[in-house]
């Protein structure tokens, strides 16, 4: 199995990364919540439209009887009086119409009603639109006519010149016709014609129709206003073009519709003030409300979708006096959160702001008699708008629809608030969880490291028990492991103690029977024996002597261990002790050459000089035994870092592999059994180690570096480090 070389804390830290799944799960949950909120907003908006549509059901007077009942409307012929934001100054300059010019229509060849010469090109056309403001129907006519013919000052005819004709089905049900003809630029003169379309006289001045006639480079402009009470559901305008002032013959007629017959008139849709008054109360609503007729033309409108505050927005308003936590969130957390979240824009493009005709799947569905709703993006993709529509019923016919629109800003704000709270909770949980896992992993790691250190310090390099492990009292797996280690080390210590004392017990137990055998052999040797028996007695005495020597060596180690525990320390010069010992060895072993390199300093240390001399005896004896003939034994003593470095070198066989530390154990020897003349139990270096340990020193053995010139030259160095005062 592949094991990563990482620690327990790192593994726990990696596992804690799974906490990062929490934000993803929370985000998915909030997304699901937003879907339900959107569904709820959709149903709420449909309920709003249905409630308002209920207020408009079965009220046919609210709808224009002509325009709303048409099966279809024709652009240019059926007019729409756009709601104006303010009154129009009647000066003929048309500057006040600039915001609405894009809604005007040009009438030309396609709207030609009469032309004297069918083959002649049409020389007149005009641009026109109507609007409604404060009980008046405003309109302008920007006529292109290269030859403007005014009404003569002294003539009674009003139709033998360029003029504007107006026809309407008045609210009282009568067909009324008017002509606007002037003798010069300035305030217009309007005249009402007889009801019979065939008659153009007598005429009656109509002062309620007011306006200005102004000649331009292209022709002339007519700007006028008509009280709405004069305008019925049918309306038509026509420009009569006369190019010969003398004959006054009519050249062409271009208009919104033919005006000589009431049935040929187009319709005009004027936004209903009654419906506006009904939905005006909805201006306090959070939605923008539209009421359209069956052709999708706007009858009334209330509210502004960009400034409306939905019920969703009002529920998440910020506190006016934020506390410390709120200030901390706004200053530090919100900049982080809103790198991910999107704030609903305060401004966006509203493509339907000035619309007079609405369309869409939800409106089609409502006009077919069913509720509908739809979502759409604004042209700048900054906002999502929800629109719902409900039909307005009169008898069994759908006469219009109520459309309500809202942005999803409230839901997005609510979603953002939910995500903010979710992130706050997640950050808190993750921080606390990570810290808890970190401290938990650190605690486990620390306990394991402590157990490891105790286990390593319990047994030294020679396998001896240095200190016992104290079992943990924590009742978990690591505590069980600690108690098991403590139990193992304890039993191993008992066994080691048994082995260490075995030599002393053996020497103690064997000494009496050896003495009995020895004395018996001595008595037997005093008696007269035949030569063969004498030979066996001599061999037995030689074996007893060897056995006695073994017992003496074993006793020496035992005595040394006992004496070390009772030794009195003293301060002495180590250099002199070593020098004295070496001088004695030179006298004792005259056939062996000793090379000394001993520091001239005294190298004062605290200990027992007799034990140091015993240490030297064992090391020199070991070196003499393993050194080759005619080779030297080097003894050096120096000081380094407040440590005395004693080195004994001899040339001879190298240490066996992995025996550099074991040779300092009791009863361990690397001598070949056949080559021994004297019994050896491997206690010499064991005693040297006991003395070194007593003086808090360190003893090691290693092979000498191989000579590159003669690789057959090998040897061993035993180095003892002793602390100096």
C-alpha angles and dihedrals in degrees: 000000000000113000121195113229094236132117130251093256091052091050091050090047090053091048089050088061086078084075085076087074088071095073091049092050091047092049091051090049092052090048090054089047090052091053090055091046090052090049089050092049090050092053091045091052092048088052090052093052091045092052092050092044088053089059090054098045117118095006103120093168089071090065127065106257095217106033097040095048095052115113089222139358127228119218111240094016098057105053130210120207103219115214109251122216092220144357119294118236106231101224102121092242095106092213091129090060095060095102089052102039092103088066095054122106129220116226117204139123093347090056097044112138101175138005125179094210110036091195096052118091117255108258099188135062134149144199117229146171137162131217139183130231132157098341097317133104109220124197141167134202119201099194125195106208121146092201114045114192117195126204113267116256095229100037127099093207114099099179101058093083139048108301146153118244122204126192128179142164098238122222088255089062097252124130108238130185130193136185126206110203128152137191093218143354115298136059111010126241114222124194131188116227127213116277091245106090091213093063126076096176148094098043131195122207112245110204095177089075105077134177150110133274114206128178117226137185091264097040126290143313126227118196117180147154131215126194110251091232088068093052120080131188091282123061139164137180128197134180114217114206120208118173102175113066092190100053096027091209116167113245103180145345122214119177150143088259141341109283102194093086129042091220091057094055120109123232130253124210115208115187106256114250089197092057090044090055090050096051093037087088087060090063086088088055122099092239136074109241126207128184114196133179124237089278093056094252114145114251097174140356134195134182137015117257094208096055100035119113112215123213088251091058095047091055094061103046116147120248113261094226107040118199129223094281093049091049090048091051094048093046102041112008102041095057086054096045095046092057082077103026123067121225115223107252118247091215131036139154113278106199093186098050096111098021118140096182122047130196140170142119093279092053092047089050091049093048088052089058102263134102115254139182136185141180123224139175121234115246091257091049090233100117140030116221124202115206126186128184134195127188125247111222128207110179102318097328131093107234099177146323140253115227123194123189133191136168122236091235091112093053092044090050090048090048091050091050090049091050091048091055091043091051091048091053093044093049090049093047093044093048093048092042093048092048091047091049091045094051091042092051091044090052092050092044091048093050092048092048090048091051090048092051092047091050092049093047094045094072125037127215090274091056095252122140108251099175137351126249116244108223117235119247093212110115100224138091095280090049089051089050091050092051090048091052091048090051093047093048090047093053091043089052091052091051092046090050089051091052093045092052095041094089093052092048092046092049090048095047096041098045095077097048089044089052090049092050092045095050090045091052090048091053090045090050091056091060124084109263134176115254095258093051091045089056092054092046091052091051091049091050090049091051092048089051091053090047090050090051089053090051090050091053091048091048091049092059091046093049092048092053090050094045093048090061090056101036121128115224125230138179113245141158107264094198092060093048092051093045091050092050093050091049089053092050091053089055094044096046105034092164092061124074118221121199112201131194105177125167117252091225120090094237096208117214138167118245143074114308091201090060090048089053089049088050090053090048092056095045094047091046090052091047092048092050096051099035120104122242117275092015128121132242114221121211118186133173125187140151127241128167093348090307126114110226111208115184129185115188131183135169115238142086118350124243115267116255115279092009098101092100101027093062090073091061124100117267092010119128134165095198120121108249096220094053095053119109093177129042114260125189097180092250098127098078088036088061090045089055092048090054092046092049090048089057091045090247135132130238126196136170127210141163119261117250113273113255108240092211095050115018091183089073107093136156149158132251124199112197124194122194116200126180116244127213 
